Structure formats: C-alpha cells, structure tokens
Amino acid sequence: MRIALVGAEFEENLAVRYIRGTLEAAGHEVVQVVFNEPAELERAAQELADSRAPLAGLSMVFTYRARQFVLLAQRARELGFAGHLTAGGHFAAFNAEWLLERVAALDSVVCGEGERPMLRLAERLDRPGEVEGLVWRRADGVVVRNAPATNPPDLDELPWPTHRKPYDRFLGLPIANVLGSRGCTHACAFCSIAAWHRQNGGPRLRLRRPERVAEEMAALYRDGVRIFNFHDDNFVLDSRAETFDRVRALERALRERGVGRIAFAIKARPDEVDEELFAYLKSIGLFRVFLGVEAGTEESLRRLGRGQTLSDNERALDVVNALDLHACFNLLIFNPDSRLEDVSANAAFLRSRPRNPMNFCRTEVYAGTPLEQRLRARDRRRGDPWGYDYEIADPRAQLAFEVIYAAFRDRNYGEQGLHHRAMRVDYEHQLLAHFWGRDDALWRRTKAFVVAANLDTCEFLDEALAAVGRGFADEAAARAYAARLHQRVEASGERLAREAKWLATETALTGVDQAVRLTGVEGTIRGHRLERLARDARVAQTMLGPNHLHRLEAARKLLVGK
C-alpha cells in the first residue's frame, strides 16, 4: 500500500522516520511530505492529494502548529485527497475526540507511539475498530475510542528509521539523529512526556541495547555520518553506575564495528551531570550538551516541579564549561505564579552565566500536564486546546511578560533570532575544535561574542524589569515603551548578527583549511555546501580581507573538483 506521512522536518524528524521505517520494512511504499511553515501549505496539500495514498498520517505534535495541519488536511480534501486521514503526536492524542468532533477532514487519531498502530491501520483500513490505540469516527458520526495500544516494550524490535538523505551537514560533516531510549522517569509540571507515556501504560523509560545503537551508528558512519544527535529525553540515567556501564558498552561496540572519530550531542538534567562521567563522554566524542536548567531560582524550580536545585544548575554549568563543551540552556523566567521579584532573580541568573548560549521564554500550558490540570482545577486556564493561556497571578509579572515578549519576540524566536545565531556559532566552533583542533584566537572571539550577545540581552531585560517596577501611567504608555524597546533591541541585535556571520564564515573557512591540511581534498572537504560559501562571500569581502577571499575561492574550487 502507498502511505503518505506529513510532518515538519527542519531537522531529521525521527518520529515520522521511525514510522516510515516500520512501514517500509513491512513492504509498504511511503511518500513523505514536508510541511514546515504556513507558506508551504498549498504545495504540501497538493503533494498529499497527488500521492493518491489510501492512507495518510499527519504529525500533529505541537499546539502552535495544530491549526496549520488542520488547514492542510482541509485543503488536501478540496484538492481531491480521498484516502483515510489520521493524525498523531502529542496534540492530536491528548485532544483526539475534541479534534474529530470539529474537523471533518480527519478520519481518526492515533494515540501513543505510531509505528504499530499505523502498520495495523494499513492492514485493517476497512476495519478501524480492530486497531488498538485508534480513536475514529464511524459512518454515523459517532467517535469511538478503541482499546489503547501498548508502546513497544523492546525498542530494538523496531526497524531503524529511514534516515534523511542527503544528510544535513555542519562544516561539511554529515549529521544524523539517533535514539537510545524513549521516555523519562521524571514528571516536570510543564512537560507532557510523562502524560504521553502514561496514556498507553508500560514502563516510563525503555532503553535500546548499546550494541543495537552501535550497529545503527556504524551503518551511518560507513555512509559518511560523523555527527550524531541523540534525541533521548535524558541521555544520562538516574543511576550513575548504570550510565557508566551503558556508555562503556556503547564505546566498546562502536570500536568493534570500526567506528572512528565521531562527535555526538545529548540532552541532560543538571542534577545528573557528573564530572568524571562527562569527561569520559567527551573522550569518546561528546561535544554538545543541552542542559535542562529551566529556571534560575529555587522558587521557580519548585513551581516547575523540576526536582533539582539551584546549586545543581550552578555545578552542572561549571562542569561542562570546565570541560569546554558546547553547553546551552533555556530559562522559563515566567510561570503562572511568578512574582516580579522572582522574574528579576531569574534575569540575574542569566547575567551571572553569560558564557553559555541561552534563551528565555514563558512556561506554556499543554494538555495532560500537571500544570494544565492545576490551572484547570483553579479555573485559571484560559483558551481551548488550540492554545491554552493564563494570566500570571502577580499583575506586575504579567505586565513584565507583555512588555518583554513584545520587545524580545524577534531576538528570542526563529532561526534568525540573535540567540539562535549565538548557539549556532558556538556549536560550529566546537565541532571545528573537536575534529581539527582548537584555534585559540578564534575560540576567544567566539566565546567573547556569546558573552556579548547574552549581556546585551541582560541589559535590555534589566531595563525592562526596572521600568515595570517603576510603573507606567497607563496601558498605552506600557505598549509605547515596549515598542521603543523593541526597536532598540533589534538595532543592537543587527549589529551583533553581523558579528555572528563574520564568526560563522571564519569558522567555515578555518574548517576548510584544517580539512585540507589533515585529510586532503577527499572526505569532509567535498561536503562543504557551495551555497553557504557563496552566501558568505560578501561578508568575507567586507570583514575578512583579501587573504580570506583567496581562501574562499580556493575552497570553492576544491568543492567542485577543479
């Protein structure tokens, strides 16, 4: 059977690609449709209609994109798509009946992990009542919830995901996403992971065997992949000893399978960062850690249900920085019960830790989370499943959120936002150092840029909080202040963005030099993207000087084999 799968793919989407791998292993033909933004709706809907697939699945994971996927489904129907259209992912699963009662274009919703339910639905398309984990609409309009589907207890029984090709690249090095586990043993107030796994029962954490993970990584390595991004919710287990055993087994299995120099990235909780463990991880390829810092005060950490302390956050950052890893984090400086004083204390934490690429935002409310349940019980939850909202209990903190969101929305969100640029610059420099050795001068400039970008944000953030503390004459005055602040934030961000582009170009060119020197033309050098170098030619001309222009042209000739 031909089956269409529709989802976002800014980077390799393992959720969709695991389902694709399972379906293809069973002999089905899969058409994958990428839908990253509203501007792609018409193209994606046409591709879905043109697929003429008897079955299609929409990956409706995120609340903020749910309406976009509904519009896509409706438009695909208008263009002639006549197959069974199902939706899956966190948003769809937590709102299954609600969604089917309102969206006629959808026929069903898959609840839980999608590999087995999608395979079973393909086999029983005319008998949806036999598909565990499915919520579906009968011909008479009645919505039926079948028995839940048990998540696969043994992840190694699942076929490997169909990895995206050509691979994404950083500094010419192919990268692939991998999973060593699914689930999480913690239950943060704002996170839907625990509720997601609770919906279908079974263990909250399932681990792949290190040898099977190594087999997949070795196959990718033979295909040229050198960077591996682990998408485990927590790569480090609760047990330090068990984590050491698992990582040693992975290293041994990789070595036995001929895997050489690689780099890999993980996510980790601060209270699980151990100096000896992370030094060992670095020795076998760790270069990047996304730390779940989440808050910079004890009060915020308690409200978020993190189960970690401020000293855990401080110590973890000290450890990863001492090891010179690329370590970034996000801070939820606003939550439903924030006080202005606590917001200011979170801002002070950011100022005290300017070395690491960071970002900040408000705690959002998602269906099934302890936070959503608490707000609903207190009649504080606003909106509907298309997007829940709340008003912060302290009016001063609510006003601070409104002012700060208006002023920082462009800087904090999107690939062109300053904080994303800072993360990218530090990330790529760390890769450069990992594979070809550290350029001390470039390292100092990169770290100085990250500090400058963060402190620039902190200056504006402190100013905004002080202005809110003093108060405004009325709402119009507050909005006018936020608009002026936004202009200043953006003007300063443009200057820093130019510096980020300069550093990115210098990092790319240094990588070219090192690759030629250490590995020759063959291998990684041919992977550098010509369009990236062409795009950076102007900044090279204006900021790097004629010597770098010569190197740029030499690199481009090498890439095309001349």
C-alpha positions as CSV (number, residue, x, y, z in Angstrom):
1,M,0.0,0.0,0.0
2,R,1.1,3.5,-0.7
3,I,1.0,5.6,2.6
4,A,1.7,9.3,2.9
5,L,3.3,10.8,6.0
6,V,3.2,14.5,6.6
7,G,5.2,16.4,9.1
8,A,7.7,19.1,9.8
9,E,11.4,18.4,9.1
10,F,13.6,21.4,9.9
11,E,16.0,18.7,11.0
12,E,15.6,15.0,10.6
13,N,12.2,14.1,12.1
14,L,12.7,10.8,13.9
15,A,9.1,10.5,14.9
16,V,8.0,10.4,11.3
17,R,11.0,8.5,10.1
18,Y,10.6,5.6,12.6
19,I,7.1,5.1,11.4
20,R,8.3,5.3,7.8
21,G,11.0,2.7,8.6
22,T,8.4,0.3,10.1
23,L,6.0,0.7,7.2
24,E,8.7,0.2,4.6
25,A,10.1,-2.8,6.3
26,A,6.6,-4.3,6.0
27,G,6.6,-3.7,2.3
28,H,4.6,-0.5,2.1
29,E,5.6,2.4,-0.1
30,V,5.9,5.7,1.8
31,V,5.5,9.2,0.4
32,Q,6.9,11.7,2.9
33,V,5.5,15.3,2.6
34,V,7.5,18.0,4.4
35,F,5.4,20.8,5.9
36,N,7.5,23.3,7.8
37,E,5.6,26.6,7.7
38,P,2.2,28.1,6.6
39,A,3.7,29.3,3.4
40,E,4.2,25.7,2.3
41,L,0.5,24.7,2.8
42,E,-0.6,24.8,-0.8
43,R,2.5,22.9,-2.0
44,A,2.2,20.3,0.8
45,A,-1.6,19.8,0.3
46,Q,-1.0,19.3,-3.4
47,E,1.7,16.7,-2.8
48,L,-0.7,14.9,-0.4
49,A,-3.5,14.9,-2.9
50,D,-1.2,13.8,-5.7
51,S,0.1,10.9,-3.7
52,R,-3.3,9.2,-4.1
53,A,-2.4,7.2,-1.0
54,P,-5.3,5.2,0.6
55,L,-3.8,6.1,4.0
56,A,-2.1,9.3,5.2
57,G,-0.8,10.4,8.6
58,L,-0.3,13.9,9.9
59,S,2.3,14.5,12.6
60,M,0.4,17.0,14.8
61,V,2.9,17.3,17.7
62,F,2.9,21.0,18.6
63,T,-0.1,23.0,19.7
64,Y,1.1,26.2,17.9
65,R,1.0,24.4,14.6
66,A,-2.2,22.4,15.1
67,R,-4.5,24.7,13.1
68,Q,-2.0,24.8,10.2
69,F,-2.2,21.0,9.9
70,V,-6.0,21.1,10.0
71,L,-6.0,23.7,7.2
72,L,-3.6,21.4,5.3
73,A,-6.0,18.4,5.8
74,Q,-9.0,20.5,4.6
75,R,-7.1,21.8,1.6
76,A,-5.9,18.4,0.6
77,R,-9.5,17.2,0.7
78,E,-10.5,20.1,-1.6
79,L,-7.8,19.1,-4.0
80,G,-9.1,15.6,-4.2
81,F,-7.4,13.5,-1.5
82,A,-9.9,10.7,-0.8
83,G,-7.9,8.4,1.5
84,H,-8.2,7.7,5.2
85,L,-6.6,10.7,7.0
86,T,-5.3,10.1,10.5
87,A,-3.4,12.3,12.9
88,G,-0.8,11.5,15.6
89,G,1.5,13.2,18.0
90,H,1.1,14.9,21.4
91,F,-1.5,17.5,20.4
92,A,-3.7,15.1,18.4
93,A,-3.5,12.3,21.0
94,F,-4.4,14.5,24.0
95,N,-7.3,16.1,22.1
96,A,-8.5,13.2,20.0
97,E,-12.3,13.3,20.5
98,W,-12.3,17.1,20.6
99,L,-10.5,17.2,17.3
100,L,-12.6,14.6,15.5
101,E,-15.8,16.3,16.5
102,R,-14.6,19.5,14.9
103,V,-12.5,18.5,11.9
104,A,-14.5,16.6,9.3
105,A,-11.3,16.2,7.1
106,L,-9.8,13.9,9.7
107,D,-11.0,10.2,10.0
108,S,-9.0,9.1,13.1
109,V,-6.3,9.9,15.6
110,V,-3.5,7.5,16.6
111,C,-2.8,7.7,20.4
112,G,0.7,6.8,21.6
113,E,3.7,5.8,19.6
114,G,2.7,5.4,16.0
115,E,4.7,2.6,14.5
116,R,2.5,-0.4,15.4
117,P,-0.9,1.4,15.1
118,M,-0.1,2.8,11.7
119,L,1.0,-0.6,10.5
120,R,-2.1,-2.2,11.9
121,L,-4.3,0.5,10.4
122,A,-2.7,-0.1,7.0
123,E,-3.6,-3.8,7.3
124,R,-7.2,-3.2,8.6
125,L,-8.1,0.0,6.8
126,D,-11.7,-1.3,6.3
127,R,-11.9,-2.4,10.0
128,P,-10.6,0.5,12.1
129,G,-12.4,-0.9,15.2
130,E,-9.7,-3.6,15.3
131,V,-6.8,-1.1,15.6
132,E,-5.6,-0.7,19.1
133,G,-4.7,2.9,20.0
134,L,-7.1,4.4,17.5
135,V,-9.8,7.0,18.1
136,W,-12.0,7.1,15.0
137,R,-15.3,8.4,13.6
138,R,-18.0,5.9,12.5
139,A,-20.1,6.4,9.4
140,D,-22.9,7.7,11.7
141,G,-20.6,10.4,13.1
142,V,-20.1,8.8,16.5
143,V,-16.5,9.0,17.7
144,V,-15.2,5.7,19.1
145,R,-12.1,5.1,21.3
146,N,-10.5,1.7,20.8
147,A,-8.5,-0.1,23.5
148,P,-5.1,1.5,24.0
149,A,-2.1,0.3,22.2
150,T,0.9,-0.8,24.3
151,N,4.1,1.0,23.5
152,P,6.7,-1.4,22.1
153,P,8.4,-2.8,25.2
154,D,11.6,-3.7,23.2
155,L,12.7,-0.8,21.1
156,D,15.2,-2.9,19.3
157,E,12.4,-4.9,17.7
158,L,11.5,-1.7,15.7
159,P,13.1,-1.3,12.3
160,W,15.6,1.5,12.1
161,P,14.2,4.9,10.9
162,T,14.6,5.7,7.3
163,H,17.2,8.4,7.7
164,R,17.0,11.6,5.7
165,K,19.2,11.9,2.6
166,P,21.2,13.8,1.7
167,Y,22.2,14.2,5.3
168,D,22.2,17.6,6.9
169,R,25.7,19.0,7.4
170,F,27.7,21.2,9.7
171,L,31.1,22.3,8.5
172,G,30.7,19.8,5.7
173,L,30.2,16.9,8.2
174,P,27.0,14.8,7.7
175,I,24.8,14.6,10.8
176,A,22.0,12.1,11.8
177,N,19.6,11.9,14.7
178,V,19.5,8.7,16.8
179,L,17.6,7.4,19.8
180,G,19.0,5.3,22.6
181,S,15.9,5.4,24.7
182,R,12.3,6.6,24.9
183,G,10.6,8.1,27.9
184,C,11.6,9.8,31.1
185,T,11.4,8.9,34.8
186,H,10.7,12.5,35.9
187,A,7.4,14.4,35.9
188,C,8.0,18.1,35.5
189,A,4.9,20.2,35.8
190,F,5.1,21.7,32.4
191,C,6.1,18.6,30.4
192,S,3.8,16.2,28.6
193,I,6.3,13.4,28.2
194,A,5.1,11.6,31.4
195,A,1.4,12.0,30.5
196,W,2.2,10.8,26.9
197,H,3.7,7.5,28.2
198,R,1.1,7.1,30.9
199,Q,-1.7,7.3,28.3
200,N,-0.6,3.9,27.0
201,G,0.8,2.2,30.1
202,G,4.0,0.2,30.2
203,P,7.4,1.3,31.5
204,R,8.1,5.1,31.7
205,L,11.6,4.5,30.3
206,R,12.7,2.0,27.7
207,L,16.3,1.5,26.6
208,R,17.8,0.2,23.5
209,R,20.7,-2.2,23.9
210,P,24.0,-0.4,23.4
211,E,25.0,-2.9,20.8
212,R,22.0,-2.2,18.6
213,V,22.5,1.5,18.9
214,A,26.1,1.0,17.8
215,E,25.0,-1.1,14.8
216,E,22.8,1.8,13.6
217,M,25.6,4.3,14.2
218,A,28.2,2.1,12.5
219,A,25.9,1.8,9.4
220,L,25.5,5.6,9.3
221,Y,29.3,6.0,9.9
222,R,30.0,3.8,6.9
223,D,27.7,6.1,4.9
224,G,29.7,9.2,5.9
225,V,27.9,10.4,9.0
226,R,30.3,11.9,11.6
227,I,27.9,13.8,13.9
228,F,25.2,12.0,15.9
229,N,22.5,13.9,17.7
230,F,20.9,11.8,20.5
231,H,17.2,12.7,20.9
232,D,16.8,10.9,24.2
233,D,14.8,13.0,26.6
234,N,17.6,12.2,29.1
235,F,20.7,10.5,27.8
236,V,22.1,10.2,31.4
237,L,20.2,7.7,33.6
238,D,19.2,8.2,37.2
239,S,21.9,5.7,38.2
240,R,25.4,6.9,37.7
241,A,26.8,3.3,37.7
242,E,24.2,2.2,35.1
243,T,25.1,5.1,32.9
244,F,28.8,4.3,33.0
245,D,28.1,0.7,32.2
246,R,25.9,1.6,29.3
247,V,28.3,4.2,27.8
248,R,31.3,1.8,28.2
249,A,29.3,-0.9,26.4
250,L,28.4,1.6,23.6
251,E,32.0,2.7,23.2
252,R,33.2,-1.0,23.0
253,A,30.5,-1.8,20.5
254,L,31.4,1.2,18.3
255,R,35.1,0.3,18.4
256,E,34.4,-3.3,17.5
257,R,32.4,-2.1,14.5
258,G,35.1,0.1,13.1
259,V,33.7,3.5,14.1
260,G,36.4,6.1,14.3
261,R,36.4,9.7,15.3
262,I,32.8,11.0,15.8
263,A,31.0,13.8,17.6
264,F,27.8,13.4,19.4
265,A,25.3,15.7,21.3
266,I,23.0,14.8,24.2
267,K,20.3,16.3,26.5
268,A,20.8,16.1,30.2
269,R,19.4,17.2,33.6
270,P,21.8,19.3,35.7
271,D,21.4,17.1,38.7
272,E,22.7,14.2,36.7
273,V,25.9,15.9,35.4
274,D,28.9,14.2,36.9
275,E,32.5,15.4,36.2
276,E,34.1,12.0,35.7
277,L,31.2,10.8,33.6
278,F,31.2,13.8,31.3
279,A,34.9,13.8,31.0
280,Y,34.6,10.2,29.8
281,L,31.8,11.1,27.4
282,K,33.9,13.8,25.9
283,S,36.8,11.4,25.4
284,I,34.6,9.3,23.2
285,G,33.0,12.1,21.2
286,L,30.7,14.3,23.3
287,F,30.9,17.9,22.1
288,R,27.4,19.3,22.9
289,V,25.0,19.2,25.9
290,F,21.6,20.8,26.0
291,L,21.2,21.3,29.8
292,G,17.7,21.3,31.3
293,V,18.4,24.3,33.6
294,E,14.9,25.7,33.1
295,A,15.0,28.2,36.0
296,G,17.5,30.3,37.9
297,T,15.8,30.4,41.3
298,E,14.8,27.8,43.9
299,E,11.2,29.2,43.8
300,S,10.8,28.8,40.1
301,L,12.4,25.3,40.1
302,R,9.9,24.2,42.8
303,R,6.9,25.5,40.9
304,L,8.1,23.8,37.7
305,G,8.4,20.5,39.5
306,R,12.0,20.0,38.4
307,G,13.3,18.1,41.3
308,Q,16.6,19.8,41.1
309,T,18.2,22.7,43.0
310,L,19.8,26.0,42.0
311,S,23.2,24.6,43.2
312,D,22.6,21.7,40.8
313,N,22.3,24.2,37.9
314,E,25.4,26.1,39.0
315,R,27.5,23.0,39.4
316,A,26.4,21.5,36.1
317,L,27.4,24.6,34.2
318,D,30.7,24.7,36.0
319,V,31.4,21.1,35.0
320,V,30.5,21.4,31.3
321,N,32.3,24.7,31.0
322,A,35.5,23.4,32.6
323,L,35.4,20.6,30.0
324,D,34.9,23.2,27.3
325,L,31.8,21.6,25.9
326,H,29.2,23.4,23.8
327,A,26.5,23.7,26.5
328,C,23.3,25.7,26.1
329,F,20.1,26.1,28.0
330,N,16.7,27.7,28.1
331,L,15.1,29.6,31.1
332,L,11.4,29.7,31.8
333,I,11.5,33.0,33.6
334,F,7.7,33.4,33.6
335,N,5.2,30.9,35.0
336,P,1.6,31.2,36.3
337,D,2.7,32.1,39.8
338,S,5.7,34.2,39.1
339,R,6.3,37.3,41.2
340,L,8.2,40.2,39.7
341,E,11.0,39.7,42.2
342,D,11.4,36.1,41.1
343,V,11.5,37.1,37.4
344,S,14.2,39.6,38.3
345,A,16.1,36.9,40.1
346,N,15.9,34.7,37.0
347,A,17.2,37.5,34.9
348,A,20.1,37.9,37.4
349,F,20.9,34.2,36.9
350,L,21.2,34.8,33.2
351,R,23.6,37.7,33.8
352,S,25.7,35.6,36.1
353,R,26.1,32.9,33.4
354,P,26.9,34.8,30.2
355,R,29.3,32.2,28.8
356,N,26.8,29.7,27.6
357,P,24.4,30.2,24.7
358,M,20.9,30.6,26.2
359,N,17.4,31.8,25.6
360,F,14.4,32.5,27.8
361,C,10.6,32.4,27.4
362,R,7.4,31.8,29.3
363,T,6.2,28.4,30.6
364,E,3.4,27.3,28.2
365,V,0.5,25.1,29.1
366,Y,0.0,21.8,27.3
367,A,-2.8,19.2,27.6
368,G,-2.2,16.4,30.0
369,T,0.5,18.1,32.1
370,P,0.3,18.7,35.9
371,L,0.4,22.4,35.2
372,E,-2.6,22.2,32.9
373,Q,-4.5,20.2,35.4
374,R,-3.7,22.6,38.2
375,L,-4.7,25.7,36.3
376,R,-7.9,24.0,35.2
377,A,-8.8,23.0,38.8
378,R,-8.3,26.6,39.9
379,D,-10.3,28.0,37.0
380,R,-7.2,29.8,35.7
381,R,-6.8,28.0,32.4
382,R,-7.9,30.2,29.5
383,G,-8.5,29.4,25.8
384,D,-9.1,26.0,24.4
385,P,-7.0,23.1,23.0
386,W,-6.0,25.2,20.0
387,G,-3.9,27.2,22.5
388,Y,-4.2,27.4,26.3
389,D,-3.3,30.6,28.0
390,Y,-3.2,32.1,31.5
391,E,-2.7,35.3,33.3
392,I,0.2,35.5,35.8
393,A,-1.1,35.9,39.3
394,D,1.2,38.9,40.1
395,P,-0.1,41.8,37.9
396,R,3.5,43.2,37.8
397,A,4.9,39.9,36.5
398,Q,2.1,39.8,33.9
399,L,2.9,43.3,32.7
400,A,6.6,42.4,32.6
401,F,5.8,39.4,30.4
402,E,3.7,41.6,28.0
403,V,6.4,44.2,27.7
404,I,9.3,41.7,27.4
405,Y,7.6,39.5,24.9
406,A,6.8,42.4,22.6
407,A,10.4,43.7,22.9
408,F,12.2,40.4,22.5
409,R,10.0,38.3,20.2
410,D,12.3,38.6,17.2
411,R,15.5,38.2,19.1
412,N,14.3,35.1,21.0
413,Y,12.4,33.1,18.4
414,G,13.2,31.7,14.9
415,E,16.4,30.7,13.2
416,Q,17.4,34.3,12.5
417,G,17.0,35.4,16.2
418,L,20.2,36.5,17.9
419,H,20.2,33.7,20.5
420,H,19.8,31.1,17.8
421,R,22.7,32.6,16.0
422,A,24.8,32.6,19.1
423,M,24.0,28.9,19.6
424,R,24.9,28.1,16.0
425,V,28.2,30.0,16.2
426,D,29.3,28.3,19.4
427,Y,28.1,24.9,18.1
428,E,30.0,25.0,14.9
429,H,33.2,26.3,16.6
430,Q,33.0,23.4,19.0
431,L,32.8,21.0,16.0
432,L,35.8,22.6,14.5
433,A,37.8,22.2,17.6
434,H,36.6,18.6,18.1
435,F,37.6,17.4,14.7
436,W,40.6,19.6,13.8
437,G,41.9,21.1,17.0
438,R,41.2,24.4,18.7
439,D,42.2,27.7,17.2
440,D,42.8,29.7,20.3
441,A,42.3,33.1,18.8
442,L,39.0,32.0,17.1
443,W,37.9,30.3,20.4
444,R,38.4,33.6,22.3
445,R,36.5,35.6,19.7
446,T,33.6,33.0,19.7
447,K,33.3,33.0,23.5
448,A,33.5,36.8,23.6
449,F,30.7,37.0,21.1
450,V,28.4,34.7,23.1
451,V,29.1,36.7,26.3
452,A,28.5,40.0,24.4
453,A,25.2,38.8,23.0
454,N,24.0,37.5,26.3
455,L,25.0,40.6,28.3
456,D,23.4,42.8,25.6
457,T,20.1,40.9,26.3
458,C,20.6,41.1,30.0
459,E,21.0,44.9,29.8
460,F,17.7,45.3,28.0
461,L,16.0,42.7,30.2
462,D,17.1,44.5,33.4
463,E,16.0,47.8,31.9
464,A,12.5,46.5,31.1
465,L,12.1,45.0,34.6
466,A,13.1,48.2,36.2
467,A,10.6,50.1,34.1
468,V,7.8,47.8,35.1
469,G,8.8,48.1,38.7
470,R,8.5,51.9,38.5
471,G,5.1,51.6,36.7
472,F,3.5,53.2,33.7
473,A,0.9,55.9,33.5
474,D,-1.5,53.5,31.7
475,E,-1.6,50.6,29.2
476,A,-0.9,52.8,26.3
477,A,2.3,54.1,27.9
478,A,3.4,50.5,28.6
479,R,2.8,49.5,24.9
480,A,4.6,52.6,23.7
481,Y,7.6,51.7,25.9
482,A,7.6,48.1,24.7
483,A,7.6,49.3,21.0
484,R,10.5,51.6,21.6
485,L,12.4,48.9,23.5
486,H,11.8,46.5,20.6
487,Q,13.3,48.9,18.1
488,R,16.4,49.3,20.3
489,V,16.7,45.6,20.9
490,E,16.5,44.9,17.2
491,A,19.0,47.6,16.3
492,S,21.5,46.2,18.7
493,G,20.8,42.7,17.5
494,E,21.5,43.6,13.9
495,R,25.0,44.8,14.9
496,L,25.6,41.6,16.8
497,A,24.2,39.5,14.0
498,R,26.8,40.9,11.6
499,E,29.5,39.8,14.1
500,A,27.9,36.3,14.2
501,K,28.0,36.0,10.5
502,W,31.6,37.0,10.4
503,L,32.5,34.3,13.0
504,A,30.5,31.7,11.1
505,T,32.4,32.5,8.0
506,E,35.7,32.4,9.7
507,T,34.8,29.1,11.3
508,A,33.8,27.6,8.0
509,L,37.0,28.8,6.3
510,T,39.2,27.5,9.1
511,G,37.4,24.2,8.8
512,V,38.3,24.2,5.1
513,D,42.0,24.9,5.9
514,Q,42.1,22.2,8.6
515,A,40.3,19.6,6.4
516,V,42.7,20.2,3.5
517,R,45.7,20.0,5.8
518,L,44.7,16.9,7.8
519,T,42.5,14.9,5.4
520,G,43.2,16.2,1.9
521,V,40.5,17.1,-0.6
522,E,38.7,13.8,-0.4
523,G,36.3,13.3,2.5
524,T,34.8,16.0,4.5
525,I,36.0,18.9,2.4
526,R,33.8,18.0,-0.5
527,G,30.8,18.1,1.8
528,H,31.0,21.9,2.4
529,R,27.9,23.5,0.9
530,L,28.7,25.8,-2.0
531,E,25.7,27.9,-1.4
532,R,26.9,28.6,2.2
533,L,30.3,29.8,0.9
534,A,28.6,31.9,-1.8
535,R,26.3,33.4,0.6
536,D,29.2,34.4,2.9
537,A,31.3,35.9,0.1
538,R,30.1,39.4,0.7
539,V,30.8,39.3,4.4
540,A,34.2,37.8,3.7
541,Q,34.9,40.7,1.3
542,T,33.9,43.4,3.8
543,M,35.1,41.9,7.0
544,L,37.8,39.2,6.4
545,G,40.1,40.8,3.9
546,P,41.7,39.7,0.6
547,N,43.6,36.8,2.2
548,H,40.4,35.2,3.3
549,L,38.8,35.9,-0.1
550,H,41.6,33.9,-1.7
551,R,40.9,31.0,0.7
552,L,37.2,31.2,-0.1
553,E,37.8,30.9,-3.8
554,A,40.3,28.1,-3.3
555,A,37.8,26.3,-1.2
556,R,35.0,26.7,-3.8
557,K,37.3,25.2,-6.5
558,L,38.2,22.3,-4.3
559,L,34.5,21.6,-3.7
560,V,33.6,21.4,-7.4
561,G,36.7,19.2,-8.1
562,K,38.6,21.7,-10.2
